[in-house]
Amino acid sequence: MQQRGVSKDEIEITINEGRIARDAKEGTIGKVYVFPNNAEWEGKYFEEKEVTVYYKHKDKKLILLTAKARYGRNFSKGGESK
């Protein structure tokens, strides 16, 4: 997760408060959350970080499939949540 620039706290916030990621495949849940960043990532300054998390539920457990981050500004913050 850290190599992608996503912390455990950011994953939890994205799962709990993020909007639905419409590109998730059937049987997979995807959530998106935009965080203020105002910091450098790999030598470049970015105002925002969009975190997308894909996961499934199996036997009452959450199975994290992947987490990814995009860095930039003016990401869409609207849309359906939960």
C-alpha atoms as an extended CHARMM CRD file, in Angstrom:
* protein
*
        82  EXT
         1         1  MET       CA              0.0000000000        0.0000000000        0.0000000000  PROA      1               0.0000000000
         2         2  GLN       CA              2.7430000000        2.4380000000        0.9060000000  PROA      2               0.0000000000
         3         3  GLN       CA              4.4650000000        1.9390000000       -2.4410000000  PROA      3               0.0000000000
         4         4  ARG       CA              1.2920000000        3.2480000000       -4.0510000000  PROA      4               0.0000000000
         5         5  GLY       CA              1.1720000000        6.1920000000       -1.6620000000  PROA      5               0.0000000000
         6         6  VAL       CA             -1.9380000000        5.0230000000        0.1880000000  PROA      6               0.0000000000
         7         7  SER       CA             -2.0560000000        4.6420000000        3.9760000000  PROA      7               0.0000000000
         8         8  LYS       CA             -4.1940000000        2.2390000000        5.9840000000  PROA      8               0.0000000000
         9         9  ASP       CA             -6.1370000000        5.2150000000        7.3840000000  PROA      9               0.0000000000
        10        10  GLU       CA             -6.8730000000        6.4730000000        3.8660000000  PROA      10              0.0000000000
        11        11  ILE       CA             -8.1380000000        3.0280000000        2.8730000000  PROA      11              0.0000000000
        12        12  GLU       CA            -10.4820000000        2.9270000000        5.8740000000  PROA      12              0.0000000000
        13        13  ILE       CA            -11.8160000000        6.4380000000        5.1710000000  PROA      13              0.0000000000
        14        14  THR       CA            -12.3250000000        5.5930000000        1.5000000000  PROA      14              0.0000000000
        15        15  ILE       CA            -14.2530000000        2.4040000000        2.3190000000  PROA      15              0.0000000000
        16        16  ASN       CA            -16.4040000000        4.1180000000        4.9550000000  PROA      16              0.0000000000
        17        17  GLU       CA            -16.9890000000        7.5260000000        3.3760000000  PROA      17              0.0000000000
        18        18  GLY       CA            -16.1510000000        7.2050000000       -0.3180000000  PROA      18              0.0000000000
        19        19  ARG       CA            -18.4640000000        7.3410000000       -3.2700000000  PROA      19              0.0000000000
        20        20  ILE       CA            -19.1540000000        4.2970000000       -5.4220000000  PROA      20              0.0000000000
        21        21  ALA       CA            -16.5130000000        3.5470000000       -8.0840000000  PROA      21              0.0000000000
        22        22  ARG       CA            -18.5890000000        2.8020000000      -11.1410000000  PROA      22              0.0000000000
        23        23  ASP       CA            -15.7930000000        0.8560000000      -12.8340000000  PROA      23              0.0000000000
        24        24  ALA       CA            -15.7910000000       -1.9840000000      -10.2730000000  PROA      24              0.0000000000
        25        25  LYS       CA            -16.4110000000       -5.3870000000      -11.7880000000  PROA      25              0.0000000000
        26        26  GLU       CA            -19.4380000000       -7.4520000000      -10.8340000000  PROA      26              0.0000000000
        27        27  GLY       CA            -18.9930000000       -8.9710000000       -7.3890000000  PROA      27              0.0000000000
        28        28  THR       CA            -16.4190000000       -6.3500000000       -6.4080000000  PROA      28              0.0000000000
        29        29  ILE       CA            -17.0780000000       -3.1470000000       -4.4840000000  PROA      29              0.0000000000
        30        30  GLY       CA            -15.1580000000       -0.0280000000       -5.4320000000  PROA      30              0.0000000000
        31        31  LYS       CA            -15.0180000000        3.2260000000       -3.4790000000  PROA      31              0.0000000000
        32        32  VAL       CA            -13.3700000000        6.5680000000       -4.3050000000  PROA      32              0.0000000000
        33        33  TYR       CA            -12.4000000000        9.4110000000       -1.9700000000  PROA      33              0.0000000000
        34        34  VAL       CA            -10.5100000000       12.6340000000       -2.7020000000  PROA      34              0.0000000000
        35        35  PHE       CA             -8.0840000000       13.7970000000       -0.0260000000  PROA      35              0.0000000000
        36        36  PRO       CA             -6.3560000000       17.1640000000        0.1720000000  PROA      36              0.0000000000
        37        37  ASN       CA             -2.6830000000       16.4740000000       -0.4570000000  PROA      37              0.0000000000
        38        38  ASN       CA             -0.7650000000       19.7580000000       -0.7740000000  PROA      38              0.0000000000
        39        39  ALA       CA              2.5150000000       17.8860000000       -0.8260000000  PROA      39              0.0000000000
        40        40  GLU       CA              5.0500000000       16.3600000000       -3.1600000000  PROA      40              0.0000000000
        41        41  TRP       CA              4.8660000000       12.8550000000       -4.5300000000  PROA      41              0.0000000000
        42        42  GLU       CA              7.8710000000       11.5590000000       -6.4200000000  PROA      42              0.0000000000
        43        43  GLY       CA              9.2810000000       15.0740000000       -6.7850000000  PROA      43              0.0000000000
        44        44  LYS       CA              6.1290000000       16.8440000000       -8.0150000000  PROA      44              0.0000000000
        45        45  TYR       CA              3.6520000000       18.9730000000       -6.0610000000  PROA      45              0.0000000000
        46        46  PHE       CA             -0.0160000000       17.9090000000       -6.0500000000  PROA      46              0.0000000000
        47        47  GLU       CA             -3.0110000000       19.5740000000       -4.4300000000  PROA      47              0.0000000000
        48        48  GLU       CA             -5.1740000000       16.4610000000       -4.1850000000  PROA      48              0.0000000000
        49        49  LYS       CA             -4.9590000000       12.6960000000       -4.0100000000  PROA      49              0.0000000000
        50        50  GLU       CA             -7.7940000000       10.5090000000       -5.2980000000  PROA      50              0.0000000000
        51        51  VAL       CA             -7.7790000000        7.1110000000       -3.5990000000  PROA      51              0.0000000000
        52        52  THR       CA             -9.7160000000        4.2130000000       -5.1230000000  PROA      52              0.0000000000
        53        53  VAL       CA            -10.1570000000        0.9590000000       -3.2080000000  PROA      53              0.0000000000
        54        54  TYR       CA            -11.5480000000       -2.3120000000       -4.5840000000  PROA      54              0.0000000000
        55        55  TYR       CA            -12.6650000000       -5.0410000000       -2.2060000000  PROA      55              0.0000000000
        56        56  LYS       CA            -15.0490000000       -7.9470000000       -1.6100000000  PROA      56              0.0000000000
        57        57  HSD       CA            -16.8560000000       -9.3830000000        1.3660000000  PROA      57              0.0000000000
        58        58  LYS       CA            -16.3650000000      -13.0890000000        2.0100000000  PROA      58              0.0000000000
        59        59  ASP       CA            -17.5280000000      -14.9760000000        5.0820000000  PROA      59              0.0000000000
        60        60  LYS       CA            -18.2230000000      -11.6600000000        6.8460000000  PROA      60              0.0000000000
        61        61  LYS       CA            -14.6500000000      -10.5190000000        6.2020000000  PROA      61              0.0000000000
        62        62  LEU       CA            -13.4950000000       -7.6780000000        4.0050000000  PROA      62              0.0000000000
        63        63  ILE       CA            -10.9450000000       -8.7850000000        1.4110000000  PROA      63              0.0000000000
        64        64  LEU       CA             -8.8940000000       -5.8820000000        0.0410000000  PROA      64              0.0000000000
        65        65  LEU       CA             -8.1120000000       -6.4690000000       -3.6290000000  PROA      65              0.0000000000
        66        66  THR       CA             -6.2410000000       -3.2930000000       -4.5020000000  PROA      66              0.0000000000
        67        67  ALA       CA             -5.8170000000        0.3530000000       -3.6100000000  PROA      67              0.0000000000
        68        68  LYS       CA             -4.5710000000        2.9970000000       -5.9890000000  PROA      68              0.0000000000
        69        69  ALA       CA             -3.8590000000        6.7060000000       -5.8600000000  PROA      69              0.0000000000
        70        70  ARG       CA             -3.9590000000        9.3830000000       -8.5260000000  PROA      70              0.0000000000
        71        71  TYR       CA             -2.3980000000       12.7370000000       -7.8310000000  PROA      71              0.0000000000
        72        72  GLY       CA             -3.5950000000       16.0290000000       -9.2980000000  PROA      72              0.0000000000
        73        73  ARG       CA             -6.2630000000       18.6340000000       -8.6920000000  PROA      73              0.0000000000
        74        74  ASN       CA             -9.9330000000       19.2690000000       -9.3460000000  PROA      74              0.0000000000
        75        75  PHE       CA            -10.9630000000       15.6270000000       -9.0580000000  PROA      75              0.0000000000
        76        76  SER       CA            -14.7040000000       15.0130000000       -9.0290000000  PROA      76              0.0000000000
        77        77  LYS       CA            -15.9660000000       14.9180000000       -5.4530000000  PROA      77              0.0000000000
        78        78  GLY       CA            -19.6120000000       14.4390000000       -6.2260000000  PROA      78              0.0000000000
        79        79  GLY       CA            -21.7150000000       11.4160000000       -6.8560000000  PROA      79              0.0000000000
        80        80  GLU       CA            -23.3040000000        8.6910000000       -4.8680000000  PROA      80              0.0000000000
        81        81  SER       CA            -21.7680000000        7.6790000000       -1.5650000000  PROA      81              0.0000000000
        82        82  LYS       CA            -21.9070000000        4.4170000000        0.3820000000  PROA      82              0.0000000000
